[in-house]
Amino acid sequence: MMYTGKCWKYGDDVNTDVLFPGKYTYNLPPSEFAKHALEDLDPDFAKQVKPGDIVVAGSNFGCGSSREQAAVCVKLSGVTVIIAKSFARIYFRNCVNNGVLPLVCPAAVDAITHGDTVAVDLEHNLIYVGERSFSFPSLSGSVKDIIDAGGLILMLRRKLGTEHLPMPEIKFSSE
């Protein structure tokens, strides 16, 4: 599987509060999440991000609260891959569960600049930036299955043979 997109690069310790501001956590429907993705980190992101773009960041990406909306808003904005030097553990898992591919590759992060075109070859565990390539650790088969399906719920529906049934709406708000 190959992913290619424009890079949006950020630094270390990007927390979930700047990925998806807490003031929206329980009062917006998921259909509105993408409009506020990274709002407090990069006010231009939500307006300019394109489907397939890739987020690149330093260490401890997604630290802070465990709110799942911080991963969901990134996916709904069209980002399918995040490359970082390291991830906060819960954010990493929230990305996987929501079908966003989180990759750890410090050397690639150091080589990538904002706006670069980045390609990720999941089959060969390589990240391409210009003429350079960087290897990253293999993901487990189960994580690859979840990413391939588009998220944990979609993977389980596929395995259970229920993907043909209507998908219930996910509600994060208190409505």
C-alpha positions in Angstrom: 0.0 0.0 0.0 1.3 3.4 -1.0 0.4 6.8 0.4 1.6 10.1 -1.1 0.8 13.7 0.0 2.0 17.1 0.9 3.6 17.5 4.3 2.3 19.6 7.2 5.2 19.7 9.7 5.0 20.5 13.4 7.3 20.3 16.4 7.5 18.4 19.6 4.9 17.9 22.3 1.9 18.7 20.1 -1.0 18.0 22.5 -4.6 16.9 21.9 -5.9 20.3 23.0 -4.3 22.0 20.0 -5.2 19.1 17.7 -8.9 19.4 18.6 -9.8 22.1 21.1 -11.5 21.0 24.2 -14.3 23.5 23.8 -15.6 21.5 20.9 -15.3 18.0 22.4 -18.9 17.4 23.4 -20.9 20.1 21.5 -20.1 19.4 17.8 -21.2 16.6 15.6 -18.4 14.6 13.9 -19.4 16.2 10.6 -18.0 19.5 12.0 -14.7 18.1 13.4 -12.5 18.7 10.3 -13.3 22.4 10.3 -11.5 22.7 13.7 -8.6 20.3 13.1 -5.4 21.7 14.5 -7.2 25.1 15.0 -5.0 26.2 17.9 -1.8 24.9 16.4 -2.1 26.0 12.8 -5.2 28.2 11.9 -4.6 27.6 8.2 -4.5 23.8 8.4 -8.3 23.1 8.3 -8.8 25.6 5.4 -5.9 24.3 3.2 -5.4 20.6 4.0 -6.2 18.3 1.1 -7.2 14.6 1.2 -4.1 12.5 1.3 -1.9 15.1 3.0 0.5 13.9 5.6 1.3 15.3 9.0 4.9 15.1 10.2 5.9 16.0 13.8 8.5 15.7 16.4 8.5 13.8 19.6 5.5 13.0 21.8 2.9 13.8 19.2 -0.7 13.6 20.6 0.3 14.0 24.3 -2.3 15.3 26.7 -5.9 14.0 27.1 -7.1 10.7 25.7 -9.9 12.3 23.7 -10.5 10.3 20.6 -11.8 13.4 18.7 -8.1 14.5 18.3 -7.5 11.6 16.0 -10.9 11.6 14.4 -10.6 15.3 13.3 -7.3 14.6 11.6 -8.8 11.7 9.7 -11.9 13.6 8.8 -9.6 16.4 7.5 -8.3 13.9 4.9 -5.0 13.0 6.5 -4.3 9.3 6.3 -0.7 9.2 7.6 1.2 10.9 10.5 4.9 10.5 10.7 6.5 11.4 14.0 9.7 10.9 16.1 7.4 9.4 18.7 3.7 9.4 19.7 1.9 9.5 23.0 0.7 5.9 23.6 -3.0 6.6 23.7 -3.0 8.9 20.7 -1.1 6.3 18.6 -3.8 3.8 19.4 -6.6 6.2 18.7 -5.0 6.9 15.3 -4.9 3.1 14.5 -8.5 2.6 15.7 -9.7 5.4 13.5 -7.7 4.3 10.4 -4.9 6.9 10.5 -1.5 5.3 9.9 0.9 6.5 12.7 4.6 5.9 11.7 7.7 6.4 13.9 10.7 7.5 11.9 12.9 10.1 13.5 15.4 10.3 10.5 12.5 11.0 8.0 11.1 13.7 10.3 14.5 15.4 10.4 14.8 15.3 6.6 11.2 16.5 5.8 10.3 20.1 5.5 6.9 21.7 5.5 5.3 21.4 2.1 7.5 18.5 0.9 5.8 15.7 -1.0 6.2 12.6 1.0 5.5 9.0 -0.1 5.0 6.0 2.2 5.4 2.5 1.0 3.7 0.4 3.8 4.6 -2.9 2.1 8.3 -2.2 2.2 8.4 0.0 5.3 9.9 3.0 3.5 9.3 6.7 3.5 10.4 8.6 0.4 11.3 12.3 0.4 12.8 13.5 -2.9 15.6 11.1 -3.7 16.0 9.9 -0.2 14.3 7.0 1.6 14.0 6.1 5.2 13.0 2.8 6.8 10.5 2.5 9.7 9.7 -0.5 11.9 7.1 -3.0 10.6 3.6 -2.7 12.0 2.0 -5.8 13.3 -0.4 -7.7 11.1 -3.4 -6.8 13.2 -2.5 -3.0 13.0 -2.1 -3.4 9.2 -5.5 -5.1 9.0 -7.1 -2.2 11.0 -5.5 0.5 8.8 -6.4 -1.4 5.6 -10.0 -1.6 6.7 -10.2 2.1 7.6 -10.4 1.6 11.3 -11.1 -0.9 14.1 -14.9 -0.9 13.8 -14.7 -1.3 10.0 -12.2 -4.1 10.4 -14.4 -5.9 12.9 -17.5 -5.5 10.7 -15.5 -7.0 7.8 -14.3 -10.0 9.9 -17.9 -10.5 11.2 -19.4 -10.2 7.7 -21.6 -7.3 8.8 -20.1 -4.6 6.6 -23.3 -4.7 4.4 -25.4 -3.6 7.4 -26.0 0.2 8.0 -23.3 1.8 10.1 -24.7 3.4 13.3 -23.9 7.1 13.6 -21.1 7.8 16.1 -22.0 10.5 18.6 -19.5 12.4 20.6 -21.8 15.2 21.7 -24.2 15.2 24.6 -27.3 15.5 22.4 
